[in-house]
Amino acid sequence: MNQYPQWYYDEFKQVGVDYTDLEEVRAYDLCMQKLRDIESEFNSIQGLINIKDTDLLLEIGTGTGELALKFSAHCRKVVAIDVSKKMINFAKTKAEGQKKTNIEFYNAGFLTYENYDEPYDVIVTQLALHHLPDYWKMIALRRIYGMLKEGGKFYLRDVVFPSLILDYDSYFNKIVNDLRKSAGDKLAEETEIHIREEFSTLDWIMEGLLKNAGFCIESVKCDGFIAGYLCKK
């Protein structure tokens, strides 16, 4: 692994919920299986990117690997990375149980993963970039740009706060209270942790970071505080 200077951001440092705890990882996996519709997520991304069976794909922040497993049936090879070693081991065991042979898992993140193979056709990351402060988001996005082939596609989906809100206290209180009613106390409390301790940014900042990294933003889709960006190198 590369040696980084003392001022370099430690992306392995735990921010928010503690996913170094195996029980939290198991609870996360069960929760995501209930809340996420992986088929719908894949179809949405596939509709934007048109992933081909010859494509080399990188997923950053794979978590317990559900989407990587889905991608693996539609492309030549998937590389899936996450800064949580427990998450990566959990995902790897799941892939082995399903006899998936075209997925590689690595314990790394936006700032530390090094690609020594050919450039990627597609890079996808969902709900992971907010773990980095804005300066380090820019560094991460520039690294992603450098790992893509010319004409390659980058799909980013994350928590991005709208900049036209006049009363953020009411805005965030409504988000937390609605989640408490629809999904229970645990997810509401995790959302409070997210708002308080993690690094989700504003829409105009995110779009500026993507453009600064060199990307052409082809489409933007916002659903409340979740935004999806399809970008091209």
C-alpha positions in Angstrom: 0.0 0.0 0.0 1.2 3.5 -0.8 2.7 5.7 2.0 0.7 8.9 2.4 1.8 12.1 4.1 0.7 12.9 7.7 -1.8 15.5 6.5 -3.6 12.9 4.2 -7.2 12.2 5.2 -7.7 8.9 7.0 -10.7 7.4 5.2 -10.6 4.3 7.3 -11.4 6.3 10.4 -15.0 5.5 11.5 -17.5 8.2 10.8 -21.2 7.8 11.8 -22.5 4.3 12.5 -19.7 1.8 13.6 -19.4 -0.8 10.8 -16.3 -2.3 12.3 -18.7 -4.2 14.5 -19.8 -7.5 12.8 -23.3 -7.3 14.5 -23.8 -3.9 13.0 -22.8 -5.2 9.6 -25.3 -8.1 9.9 -28.0 -5.7 11.0 -27.2 -3.3 8.1 -27.4 -6.2 5.6 -30.8 -7.2 6.9 -32.1 -3.7 7.0 -30.9 -3.0 3.4 -32.5 -6.2 2.1 -35.8 -4.8 3.5 -35.4 -1.2 2.4 -33.6 -1.5 -0.9 -35.0 -2.8 -4.2 -31.7 -4.0 -5.8 -33.5 -5.0 -9.0 -34.9 -1.5 -9.4 -31.6 0.1 -8.5 -29.8 -1.9 -11.1 -32.5 -1.3 -13.8 -32.3 2.5 -13.1 -28.5 2.5 -13.5 -28.6 0.2 -16.5 -31.1 2.5 -18.1 -28.7 5.3 -17.8 -25.4 3.5 -18.6 -26.3 0.4 -20.7 -23.7 -1.8 -19.0 -22.3 -4.4 -21.5 -21.0 -7.9 -20.9 -17.5 -6.6 -22.0 -17.4 -3.8 -19.4 -15.0 -3.6 -16.5 -16.9 -2.0 -13.6 -15.7 -0.6 -10.2 -18.1 -0.1 -7.3 -16.8 2.2 -4.5 -18.5 1.7 -1.2 -20.0 -1.7 -1.9 -21.2 -2.4 1.6 -22.3 -6.0 1.9 -22.1 -6.4 -1.9 -25.7 -6.7 -3.0 -25.4 -4.4 -6.0 -22.0 -5.7 -7.0 -23.5 -9.2 -7.2 -26.2 -7.9 -9.5 -23.7 -6.1 -11.7 -21.6 -9.2 -12.0 -24.2 -11.0 -14.1 -24.1 -8.2 -16.7 -20.5 -7.3 -17.2 -17.1 -8.9 -17.7 -15.7 -8.2 -14.2 -16.6 -6.2 -11.1 -14.1 -4.8 -8.6 -15.9 -3.9 -5.4 -14.2 -1.9 -2.6 -15.2 -0.6 0.8 -13.3 1.0 3.7 -15.0 -1.4 6.2 -13.0 -4.7 6.3 -15.9 -6.4 8.0 -18.3 -5.3 5.2 -15.8 -6.5 2.5 -15.4 -9.9 4.2 -19.1 -10.2 4.6 -19.7 -9.4 0.9 -16.9 -11.8 -0.2 -18.5 -14.7 1.7 -21.8 -13.9 0.2 -20.3 -13.9 -3.3 -18.5 -17.2 -2.7 -21.8 -18.7 -1.5 -23.4 -17.7 -4.8 -20.4 -19.0 -6.7 -19.6 -15.7 -8.3 -16.2 -15.8 -9.9 -16.0 -12.5 -11.7 -15.9 -10.2 -8.6 -12.8 -9.0 -6.8 -13.2 -7.4 -3.3 -10.7 -5.0 -1.8 -10.5 -3.2 1.6 -10.0 0.3 0.2 -11.8 3.5 -0.6 -11.9 6.6 -2.7 -8.5 7.9 -1.6 -6.5 4.7 -1.2 -7.6 2.3 -3.9 -5.0 1.9 -6.6 -5.9 0.5 -10.0 -3.0 -1.3 -11.6 -5.1 -2.9 -14.4 -6.8 -1.4 -17.4 -9.0 1.7 -17.0 -12.6 1.1 -16.1 -15.6 1.4 -18.5 -18.0 2.2 -15.6 -17.5 3.4 -12.0 -20.5 3.5 -9.6 -20.8 4.7 -6.1 -23.9 5.1 -4.0 -24.3 6.7 -0.5 -20.5 6.7 0.2 -19.0 9.9 -1.0 -20.6 11.8 1.9 -18.1 10.2 4.3 -15.5 12.6 2.9 -15.3 16.4 3.6 -15.6 18.6 0.5 -11.9 19.0 -0.3 -11.4 15.3 -0.1 -14.5 14.7 -2.3 -12.7 16.7 -5.0 -9.6 14.6 -4.6 -11.7 11.4 -4.8 -13.5 12.6 -7.9 -10.3 13.5 -9.7 -9.0 10.0 -8.8 -12.2 8.4 -10.2 -11.8 10.5 -13.4 -8.2 9.2 -13.8 -9.3 5.6 -13.5 -11.9 5.8 -16.3 -11.5 5.2 -20.0 -12.1 8.1 -22.3 -15.8 8.1 -22.8 -16.3 6.1 -19.6 -19.3 6.6 -17.4 -19.5 7.6 -13.7 -22.7 7.2 -11.7 -22.8 9.0 -8.3 -25.8 8.7 -6.0 -25.7 10.3 -2.6 -27.3 12.4 0.0 -27.1 16.0 -1.4 -28.9 18.8 0.4 -30.9 21.3 -1.8 -29.6 24.8 -1.5 -32.9 26.7 -1.8 -34.2 25.6 1.7 -35.0 28.6 3.8 -35.5 26.9 7.1 -33.1 23.9 7.5 -34.2 23.2 11.1 -37.7 22.4 9.9 -36.4 20.6 6.9 -34.2 18.2 8.8 -36.8 17.7 11.6 -39.3 16.6 9.0 -36.8 14.2 7.4 -36.1 12.5 10.8 -39.7 12.5 11.9 -41.0 11.0 8.6 -38.3 8.3 8.8 -39.2 7.5 12.4 -42.8 6.9 11.3 -42.1 5.0 8.1 -38.9 3.0 9.0 -38.6 3.0 12.8 -36.4 4.6 15.4 -33.1 3.0 14.4 -33.0 4.5 10.9 -34.2 7.8 12.2 -31.4 7.8 14.8 -28.8 6.8 12.1 -30.1 9.7 10.0 -29.6 12.1 12.9 -26.0 10.8 13.2 -25.6 11.3 9.4 -26.7 15.0 9.5 -24.7 15.7 12.6 -21.4 13.9 12.0 -21.1 13.1 8.3 -20.2 15.3 5.3 -23.2 15.5 2.9 -22.9 18.7 0.9 -25.1 21.1 -1.0 -26.2 20.5 -4.6 -24.3 23.5 -6.1 -21.1 22.4 -4.4 -21.5 18.8 -5.6 -22.0 19.9 -9.2 -19.0 22.2 -9.0 -16.8 19.4 -7.7 -17.9 17.1 -10.5 -17.1 19.7 -13.1 -13.8 20.7 -11.4 -12.8 17.0 -11.6 -13.3 17.1 -15.4 -16.6 15.4 -15.8 -19.4 16.3 -18.1 -22.7 16.0 -16.2 -25.1 14.3 -18.6 -28.1 14.0 -16.2 -29.2 14.9 -12.7 -32.1 13.3 -10.9 -33.1 14.5 -7.4 -35.5 12.7 -5.1 -35.8 14.7 -1.9 -32.3 14.8 -0.4 -31.0 12.0 -2.6 -29.4 13.0 -5.9 -28.1 10.9 -8.8 -25.6 12.2 -11.3 -24.7 10.5 -14.5 -21.3 11.8 -15.7 -19.0 11.1 -18.7 -15.2 11.4 -19.1 
